[in-house]
């Protein structure tokens, strides 16, 4: 008999601002949606594609023509309140990005484990989506599991 396990990843966005004059360039990160697996059954793999409405998503707003690095801190496991953990994985094609378009369809695939180095042009929005997979064993304790993804935008001038 399989158990139902509820879990999701809470998305936290952080911003590393460029020090110095404001005319040099800025980036602002906004979290749009968390990565949410919902209810799953133990003994099965559940995957969320980066193009799914359940994928984590952010908007990075750049101004004054800057180049930037988008780094993503990914958890290796989800933690259950009351103890216990479950592994989570992120494949080499589990990330998407798109400039000035909030629809992931037609986005460019990237490896979220490696991050991105991009140029954010004057007043452009970069949208980033990340999916992932969990494969809880049959003996996985039921409960609510959570973790944190940290997206950081660092201007490079």
C-alpha positions in Angstrom: 0.0 0.0 0.0 1.4 3.4 -0.9 1.3 6.5 1.2 0.4 10.0 0.0 3.1 12.6 0.7 2.5 16.3 0.3 5.4 18.6 -0.4 6.6 21.7 -2.2 9.5 24.0 -2.5 9.2 27.5 -1.0 10.9 29.9 -3.3 12.9 32.7 -1.9 14.4 35.4 -4.1 17.4 37.4 -3.0 19.2 40.2 -4.7 22.9 41.2 -4.6 22.9 44.8 -5.6 25.8 46.4 -7.4 27.6 48.8 -5.1 28.4 52.3 -6.4 26.6 54.9 -8.4 23.0 54.2 -9.5 23.7 55.2 -13.1 26.0 52.1 -13.5 23.2 49.6 -13.5 20.7 47.8 -11.3 18.8 44.5 -11.2 15.6 43.8 -9.2 14.4 40.2 -8.5 10.8 39.4 -7.9 9.5 35.9 -7.0 6.5 35.0 -9.0 5.6 31.4 -8.1 7.0 28.6 -5.9 7.9 25.1 -7.2 5.0 23.0 -6.0 4.7 19.3 -6.3 1.3 19.0 -4.6 0.1 15.6 -3.5 2.1 12.6 -4.8 2.3 8.9 -4.1 5.4 7.3 -2.6 7.3 4.9 -4.9 6.7 7.1 -7.9 8.7 9.9 -9.5 7.0 13.2 -9.8 8.5 15.8 -12.1 7.6 19.4 -12.7 8.8 20.8 -16.1 10.1 24.3 -16.1 7.3 25.3 -18.5 4.6 24.0 -16.0 2.4 26.4 -14.0 3.8 24.6 -10.9 7.5 25.5 -11.7 9.3 28.1 -9.7 9.5 31.5 -11.5 11.1 34.9 -11.1 11.3 38.2 -12.9 14.6 39.9 -13.0 14.3 43.6 -14.0 17.5 45.2 -15.3 18.0 48.8 -16.2 20.7 51.0 -17.7 22.2 48.2 -19.8 24.0 45.8 -17.6 25.5 42.4 -17.9 24.7 40.0 -15.0 25.1 36.6 -13.5 22.0 34.8 -12.4 23.0 32.1 -9.8 20.5 29.6 -8.3 21.0 27.9 -5.0 19.2 24.6 -5.2 18.4 22.3 -2.3 19.5 18.6 -2.4 16.6 17.5 -0.2 13.3 18.6 1.1 12.7 18.6 4.9 9.6 17.4 6.7 8.3 19.3 9.7 8.9 16.9 12.7 11.9 15.3 11.1 12.9 13.5 8.0 14.0 14.5 4.5 13.4 13.5 0.9 15.9 14.0 -2.0 15.0 16.4 -4.8 16.9 16.7 -8.1 17.2 19.3 -10.9 18.1 18.0 -14.4 20.4 19.8 -16.9 17.3 21.0 -18.8 15.2 22.0 -15.8 15.6 25.7 -16.3 14.1 28.1 -18.8 14.6 31.8 -19.4 13.1 34.4 -21.6 13.6 38.1 -22.1 10.7 40.5 -22.1 8.1 37.7 -22.2 6.5 36.0 -19.2 5.3 32.9 -21.2 7.8 30.0 -20.8 6.7 28.6 -24.2 9.6 29.3 -26.5 12.1 30.0 -23.7 15.7 29.0 -23.8 16.7 25.9 -21.8 19.6 26.0 -19.3 21.0 24.0 -16.5 19.9 25.5 -13.2 22.7 23.8 -11.4 25.2 26.1 -13.3 23.3 29.4 -13.4 23.4 32.0 -16.2 25.6 34.8 -17.5 23.5 37.2 -19.6 23.3 40.8 -20.7 20.1 42.6 -19.4 19.5 45.5 -21.7 18.0 48.9 -20.8 14.7 48.3 -19.0 14.4 44.7 -19.9 12.7 41.9 -17.9 14.3 38.5 -17.7 11.9 35.7 -16.7 13.4 32.5 -15.2 11.6 29.2 -14.5 12.9 26.1 -12.7 11.4 22.6 -12.4 12.6 19.5 -10.6 11.9 15.9 -9.6 11.3 13.9 -6.5 11.3 10.1 -6.2 10.2 9.2 -2.6 10.7 5.5 -1.7 7.7 3.4 -0.6 8.8 3.9 3.1 8.8 7.7 2.9 7.1 9.2 5.9 3.9 11.1 5.0 3.8 14.8 5.7 4.5 18.2 4.3 8.0 18.7 2.9 9.7 22.0 2.0 12.9 23.5 0.9 14.4 26.8 -0.4 15.6 27.9 -3.8 17.6 31.1 -3.8 17.9 33.1 -7.1 20.5 35.9 -7.0 21.1 38.5 -9.7 24.5 40.0 -9.6 25.3 42.9 -12.0 28.8 42.7 -13.6 30.2 46.0 -14.6 
